[in-house]
Structures are given as structure tokens and as C-alpha cells.
Amino acid sequence: LEMMECDVAGASGKWELQGNGQVKGFGDLCLSLAGPEAGLADVANSAGAVASSTLDAAAHGASKACDGEPSSYWASKLGADGPVTLTLDLGKAELVERVALGFEFVPQSFSVLISAEG
């Protein structure tokens, strides 16, 4: 991409903003955004996941917490003794600027711990 005066760009400077957020440019090709926002990516998507408690491993196992499907989720057993942990292994060091959590049933308390040591 090159920034220039609109009058100088001529036909090569014709871009059309689409309703789905894409920018249509050359013929039928579109410029599309990957990730939830510009510059962001879901680094936890498909991460290795282990939980200390799981309600139903097949339906709501730890891997469901980071499978990229909005309709699936991890669920721990109700009334589990002691703290319940969900550990994600991103596979490599990542810059984490934001953590987004969603709860069906809000826990009494929770913590987010980040470690470069695994």
C-alpha cells in the first residue's frame, strides 16, 4: 500500500468499504481483518489445556475453553473441593495484552496467572 494524493492515484486508488468490514480493491479481491481487532489475535485458540476438575470431559473438557467455538465451554464439577485450575500452554512466548473470560456461572473468586516458565 502506498499513500498518495487521491487525484494522483487514479483508478488504482479506488477502494470500496464493504458492509462486512472488508475493503474491496483489485477486481474481486478484498482486504480482510484477521483476529478480533486490528493487531490482535487469539493466541489461546487451540492451546494445550489441562484442568484440575471437569464436569464432563467429552462435552466440556478443558480443550473446550480454547477451541475457538463460541458455543462450547469448559465446565468444572460443581462443588469441587479446593481451588479449581485451568492451565493453558500457548506453546511459545506470546505478548498478552488482554485476557477475555466468560462465565456461565460466575465463580466466587478467580485469578489469572501468567508465566514464561510454563
N, CA and C of each residue as an Amber inpcrd file, in Angstrom:
protein
   354
   0.8410000  -1.1710000   0.0000000   0.0000000   0.0000000   0.0000000
   0.8810000   1.2270000   0.0000000   0.4350000   2.2380000  -0.7020000
   1.1800000   3.4830000  -0.7870000   0.2210000   4.6500000  -0.5950000
   0.5940000   5.5860000   0.2660000  -0.2130000   6.7810000   0.4770000
   0.1610000   7.8230000  -0.5700000  -0.8440000   8.3940000  -1.2410000
  -0.6040000   9.4480000  -2.2270000  -1.8690000  10.2880000  -2.3690000
  -1.7540000  11.4140000  -3.0330000  -2.9050000  12.2740000  -3.2960000
  -3.9540000  11.4770000  -4.0660000  -5.2230000  11.6680000  -3.7150000
  -6.3110000  10.9240000  -4.3630000  -6.3550000  11.1820000  -5.8680000
  -6.1340000  12.4220000  -6.2910000  -6.1740000  12.7550000  -7.7230000
  -5.0510000  12.0650000  -8.4930000  -3.9180000  11.8420000  -7.8340000
  -2.7650000  11.2110000  -8.4760000  -2.9710000   9.7030000  -8.5980000
  -3.6740000   9.1090000  -7.6420000  -3.8470000   7.6540000  -7.6020000
  -4.6370000   7.1270000  -8.7870000  -5.5780000   7.9080000  -9.3010000
  -6.3760000   7.4750000 -10.4400000  -7.1690000   6.2160000 -10.1420000
  -7.3050000   5.3310000 -11.1220000  -8.1020000   4.1110000 -10.9790000
  -7.4790000   3.1350000  -9.9840000  -6.1500000   3.1760000  -9.8290000
  -5.5050000   2.2450000  -8.8990000  -5.7910000   2.6080000  -7.4520000
  -6.3210000   3.8060000  -7.1940000  -6.6230000   4.2370000  -5.8380000
  -8.0650000   4.0150000  -5.4520000  -8.8070000   3.2370000  -6.2330000
 -10.2260000   3.0150000  -5.9480000 -10.3940000   1.8410000  -4.9850000
 -10.8630000   2.1380000  -3.7860000 -11.1330000   1.1370000  -2.7660000
 -12.5590000   1.3480000  -2.3000000 -13.2340000   0.2750000  -1.9800000
 -14.6280000   0.3680000  -1.5560000 -14.8030000  -0.3650000  -0.2340000
 -15.3130000   0.3500000   0.7840000 -15.5570000  -0.2660000   2.0840000
 -16.8370000  -1.0850000   2.0110000 -16.7440000  -2.3760000   2.3480000
 -17.8850000  -3.2880000   2.3070000 -18.6080000  -3.2910000   3.6550000
 -19.8610000  -3.6840000   3.6830000 -20.6570000  -3.7400000   4.9090000
 -20.1360000  -4.7250000   5.9370000 -19.3620000  -5.7280000   5.5020000
 -18.8270000  -6.7410000   6.4210000 -17.4630000  -6.3600000   6.9850000
 -17.0180000  -5.1230000   6.7350000 -15.7500000  -4.6580000   7.2620000
 -14.5710000  -4.8750000   6.3380000 -14.7610000  -5.5730000   5.2270000
 -13.6900000  -5.7750000   4.2630000 -13.5510000  -4.5300000   3.3800000
 -12.3740000  -4.4110000   2.7760000 -12.1270000  -3.3340000   1.8270000
 -11.8800000  -3.9780000   0.4750000 -12.7500000  -3.6760000  -0.4870000
 -12.6450000  -4.2410000  -1.8310000 -11.7420000  -3.3430000  -2.6610000
 -10.7750000  -3.9630000  -3.3440000  -9.8090000  -3.1680000  -4.0950000
  -9.6430000  -3.6340000  -5.5170000  -8.7810000  -4.5640000  -5.7510000
  -8.4150000  -5.0000000  -7.0860000  -9.3670000  -6.0680000  -7.6050000
 -10.2790000  -5.7010000  -8.4880000 -11.2420000  -6.6510000  -9.0260000
 -12.1370000  -7.1940000  -7.9360000 -12.1330000  -8.5060000  -7.7670000
 -12.9600000  -9.1460000  -6.7460000 -12.1740000  -9.4760000  -5.4790000
 -10.9680000  -8.9550000  -5.3300000 -10.1540000  -9.2340000  -4.1490000
 -10.4780000  -8.2500000  -3.0330000 -10.4730000  -8.7480000  -1.7870000
 -10.7810000  -7.9140000  -0.6280000  -9.6530000  -7.9840000   0.3910000
  -9.4530000  -6.8860000   1.0850000  -8.5460000  -6.8150000   2.2060000
  -9.3770000  -7.1390000   3.4370000  -8.9950000  -8.1760000   4.1930000
  -9.7770000  -8.6410000   5.3340000  -8.9620000  -8.5880000   6.6130000
  -9.6380000  -8.4480000   7.7190000  -9.0240000  -8.4050000   9.0340000
  -9.0030000  -9.8100000   9.6240000  -7.8640000 -10.2010000  10.1820000
  -7.7580000 -11.4790000  10.8870000  -7.6380000 -11.1840000  12.3690000
  -8.4000000 -11.8560000  13.2020000  -8.3780000 -11.6050000  14.6410000
  -9.5590000 -10.7390000  15.0340000  -9.7960000 -10.6030000  16.3420000
 -10.9690000  -9.8710000  16.8190000 -10.8950000  -8.3650000  16.5920000
  -9.6810000  -7.8080000  16.5090000  -9.4790000  -6.3820000  16.2690000
  -8.1700000  -6.2220000  15.5240000  -7.9700000  -5.0740000  14.9510000
  -6.7130000  -4.8140000  14.2640000  -5.5410000  -4.9950000  15.2170000
  -4.5860000  -5.8000000  14.8240000  -3.4000000  -6.0070000  15.6410000
  -3.5560000  -7.0300000  16.7530000  -4.7300000  -7.6270000  16.9070000
  -4.9420000  -8.6190000  17.9610000  -5.2040000  -9.9880000  17.3550000
  -4.7800000 -11.0080000  18.0500000  -5.0430000 -12.3840000  17.6320000
  -5.3770000 -13.1960000  18.8700000  -6.1450000 -14.2480000  18.6910000
  -6.4910000 -15.1420000  19.7960000  -5.3650000 -16.1600000  19.9420000
  -4.3640000 -15.8410000  20.7720000  -3.2060000 -16.7290000  20.9230000
  -3.5420000 -17.9820000  21.7120000  -4.6820000 -18.0070000  22.3940000
  -5.0900000 -19.1920000  23.1530000  -5.8640000 -20.1890000  22.2910000
  -6.2810000 -19.7810000  21.1000000  -7.0490000 -20.6730000  20.2370000
  -6.2170000 -21.9230000  19.9340000  -6.7330000 -23.0660000  20.2770000
  -6.0920000 -24.3790000  20.0820000  -4.8850000 -24.6010000  20.9900000
  -4.7810000 -23.8460000  22.0810000  -3.6940000 -24.0590000  23.0410000
  -3.8960000 -25.3870000  23.7610000  -2.8210000 -25.9410000  24.2750000
  -2.9380000 -27.1230000  25.1120000  -3.6220000 -26.7350000  26.4140000
  -4.5890000 -27.5110000  26.8530000  -5.3610000 -27.1630000  28.0510000
  -5.4740000 -28.3550000  28.9880000  -5.3040000 -28.0820000  30.2940000
  -5.4460000 -29.0960000  31.3440000  -6.2350000 -28.4670000  32.4720000
  -7.1940000 -29.2080000  33.0290000  -7.9960000 -28.7100000  34.1510000
  -7.9190000 -29.6830000  35.3220000  -7.9890000 -29.1220000  36.5240000
  -7.9650000 -29.9740000  37.7150000  -9.3320000 -30.5850000  37.9950000
 -10.3660000 -30.0710000  37.3500000 -11.7220000 -30.5810000  37.5300000
 -12.4920000 -30.3810000  36.2360000 -13.2560000 -31.3910000  35.8430000
 -14.0730000 -31.2980000  34.6370000 -15.4020000 -31.9890000  34.8900000
 -16.4760000 -31.3210000  34.5410000 -17.8170000 -31.8750000  34.7250000
 -18.0460000 -33.0750000  33.8160000 -17.7670000 -32.9270000  32.5300000
 -17.9600000 -33.9700000  31.5300000 -16.8640000 -33.7900000  30.4910000
 -15.8510000 -34.6440000  30.5250000 -14.6730000 -34.4780000  29.6780000
 -15.0120000 -34.4230000  28.1950000 -15.9560000 -35.2220000  27.7410000
 -16.2990000 -35.2410000  26.3170000 -17.0160000 -33.9590000  25.8860000
 -17.9650000 -33.5130000  26.6810000 -18.7770000 -32.3500000  26.2980000
 -18.1670000 -31.0260000  26.7280000 -17.4880000 -31.0070000  27.8770000
 -16.9990000 -29.7410000  28.4310000 -15.5900000 -29.8670000  29.0000000
 -14.7340000 -30.6420000  28.3320000 -13.3550000 -30.8150000  28.7780000
 -12.5470000 -29.5360000  28.6580000 -11.3620000 -29.5350000  29.2130000
 -10.5080000 -28.3480000  29.2500000 -10.2450000 -27.7760000  27.8590000
 -10.1000000 -28.6220000  26.8580000  -9.8110000 -28.1370000  25.4990000
 -10.9440000 -27.2800000  24.9340000 -12.1440000 -27.4180000  25.4820000
 -13.2910000 -26.6180000  25.0160000 -13.1530000 -25.1440000  25.4110000
 -12.2690000 -24.8430000  26.3730000 -12.0590000 -23.4550000  26.8000000
 -11.3480000 -22.6370000  25.7280000 -10.6540000 -23.3130000  24.8250000
  -9.8580000 -22.5860000  23.8310000  -9.9490000 -23.2210000  22.4450000
 -11.1320000 -23.7420000  22.0940000 -11.2860000 -24.3750000  20.7870000
 -11.7710000 -23.4120000  19.7040000 -11.9960000 -22.1530000  20.0590000
 -12.4240000 -21.1640000  19.0720000 -13.9020000 -21.1830000  18.7520000
 -14.6430000 -22.0850000  19.3750000 -16.0850000 -22.1810000  19.1290000
 -16.8490000 -21.4350000  20.2230000 -17.5890000 -20.3910000  19.8720000
 -18.3110000 -19.6260000  20.8970000 -19.3640000 -20.4350000  21.6520000
 -19.8630000 -21.5160000  21.0660000 -20.9230000 -22.2930000  21.7100000
 -20.3890000 -23.3620000  22.6590000 -19.0860000 -23.6310000  22.6540000
 -18.5420000 -24.6520000  23.5430000 -17.8460000 -23.9890000  24.7260000
 -17.6740000 -24.7580000  25.8010000 -17.0500000 -24.2100000  27.0080000
 -16.5430000 -25.3290000  27.9000000 -15.5870000 -24.9780000  28.7570000
 -15.0980000 -25.8960000  29.7710000 -15.9610000 -25.7010000  31.0120000
 -16.2650000 -26.7800000  31.6960000 -17.0340000 -26.7080000  32.9480000
 -16.3800000 -27.6060000  33.9860000 -16.1520000 -27.0450000  35.1550000
 -15.6250000 -27.8430000  36.2610000 -16.8060000 -28.4640000  37.0090000
 -16.5130000 -29.4760000  37.8300000 -17.5490000 -30.0910000  38.6460000
 -18.0700000 -29.0750000  39.6540000 -19.3560000 -29.0750000  39.8750000
 -19.9440000 -28.1950000  40.8770000 -19.5520000 -28.6890000  42.2570000
 -19.1980000 -27.7780000  43.1310000 -18.8400000 -28.1480000  44.4990000
 -17.5170000 -28.8720000  44.6160000 -16.6050000 -28.6610000  43.6690000
 -15.2920000 -29.3200000  43.7340000 -14.5500000 -28.8780000  44.9950000
 -13.8260000 -29.7960000  45.6220000 -13.0460000 -29.4720000  46.8180000
 -11.8140000 -28.6710000  46.4310000 -11.5770000 -27.5790000  47.1290000
 -10.3810000 -26.7640000  46.8970000 -10.4530000 -25.9650000  45.6180000
  -9.3800000 -25.2410000  45.3250000  -9.3410000 -24.4330000  44.1080000
  -9.3620000 -25.3040000  42.8540000  -9.9820000 -24.8120000  41.8220000
 -10.0270000 -25.4770000  40.5140000  -9.1220000 -24.6830000  39.5820000
  -8.2810000 -25.3810000  38.8260000  -7.3700000 -24.6950000  37.9160000
  -7.6210000 -25.1090000  36.4700000  -7.4240000 -24.1590000  35.5790000
  -7.4160000 -24.3980000  34.1350000  -6.0870000 -23.8230000  33.6470000
  -5.2520000 -24.6560000  33.0780000  -3.9320000 -24.2380000  32.6220000
  -3.8660000 -24.3400000  31.1110000  -3.4540000 -23.2460000  30.4660000
  -3.2780000 -23.2250000  29.0150000  -1.7990000 -23.1350000  28.6940000
  -1.3520000 -23.9260000  27.7400000   0.0220000 -23.8600000  27.2570000
  -0.0230000 -23.3080000  25.8390000   0.4420000 -22.0770000  25.6540000
   0.3880000 -21.4280000  24.3470000   1.4260000 -21.9760000  23.3780000
   2.3630000 -22.7820000  23.8850000   3.3520000 -23.4090000  23.0220000
   4.6070000 -22.5880000  22.8140000   4.5170000 -21.2740000  22.9700000
   5.6680000 -20.3960000  22.8390000   5.3410000 -19.0880000  23.5550000
   6.3470000 -18.2740000  23.7690000   6.1350000 -16.9770000  24.4270000
   5.2740000 -16.0920000  23.5260000   4.2900000 -15.4610000  24.1030000
   3.3900000 -14.5590000  23.3800000   3.2420000 -13.2690000  24.1600000
   3.0430000 -12.1740000  23.4650000   2.7210000 -10.9040000  24.1030000
   1.2290000 -10.9330000  24.4060000   0.8710000 -10.8620000  25.6830000
  -0.5310000 -10.9020000  26.0940000  -0.9210000  -9.5160000  26.5860000
  -1.8020000  -8.8680000  25.8480000  -2.2550000  -7.5310000  26.2120000
  -3.6250000  -7.5380000  26.8580000  -4.3870000  -8.6060000  26.6450000
  -5.7430000  -8.6670000  27.1750000  -6.1400000 -10.1190000  27.3560000
  -6.8830000 -10.3800000  28.4240000  -7.4480000 -11.7050000  28.6800000
  -8.9530000 -11.5280000  28.7680000  -9.6840000 -12.2720000  27.9680000
 -11.1520000 -12.1940000  27.9740000 -11.7090000 -13.4940000  28.5440000
 -12.5500000 -13.3750000  29.5550000 -13.1630000 -14.5350000  30.2030000
 -14.6740000 -14.4000000  30.1370000 -15.3370000 -15.5250000  29.9860000
 -16.7990000 -15.5390000  30.0260000 -17.2450000 -16.6540000  30.9520000
 -18.2500000 -16.3810000  31.7500000 -18.7150000 -17.3720000  32.7200000
 -20.2030000 -17.6310000  32.5510000 -20.5820000 -18.9070000  32.5340000
 -21.9940000 -19.2910000  32.5980000 -22.4690000 -19.0970000  34.0390000
 -21.6580000 -19.5880000  34.9690000 -21.9080000 -19.4270000  36.4050000
 -20.6810000 -18.7420000  36.9900000 -20.8270000 -17.5460000  37.4580000
 -19.6990000 -16.7610000  37.9570000 -19.1100000 -17.4170000  39.2030000
 -17.7980000 -17.6260000  39.2260000 -17.1670000 -18.2410000  40.4080000
 -17.1290000 -17.2610000  41.5770000 -16.9270000 -17.8030000  42.7670000
 -16.8020000 -16.9490000  43.9530000 -15.5790000 -16.0530000  43.8300000
 -14.5220000 -16.5660000  43.2610000 -13.3160000 -15.7810000  43.0160000
 -12.5160000 -16.4790000  41.9220000 -11.6220000 -15.7310000  41.2900000
 -10.7320000 -16.3240000  40.3020000  -9.4820000 -15.4650000  40.1870000
  -8.4190000 -16.0510000  39.6690000  -7.1540000 -15.3560000  39.4480000
  -6.6520000 -15.7280000  38.0550000  -5.9400000 -14.8160000  37.4350000
  -5.2700000 -15.0810000  36.1650000  -3.7810000 -14.9340000  36.4440000
  -3.0540000 -16.0130000  36.2250000  -1.6050000 -16.0180000  36.4340000
  -0.9310000 -16.2800000  35.0950000   0.1020000 -15.5210000  34.8040000
   0.8350000 -15.6860000  33.5420000   2.2840000 -15.9920000  33.8880000
   2.8430000 -16.9900000  33.1840000   4.2100000 -17.4030000  33.4770000
   4.9430000 -17.7250000  32.1790000   6.1740000 -17.2940000  32.0880000
   7.0240000 -17.6720000  30.9690000   7.6950000 -19.0030000  31.2360000
   7.5490000 -19.5100000  32.4380000   8.2170000 -20.7450000  32.8590000
   7.3710000 -21.9950000  32.6340000   6.1410000 -21.8230000  32.1350000
   5.2640000 -22.9680000  31.9300000   4.5150000 -23.2290000  33.1350000
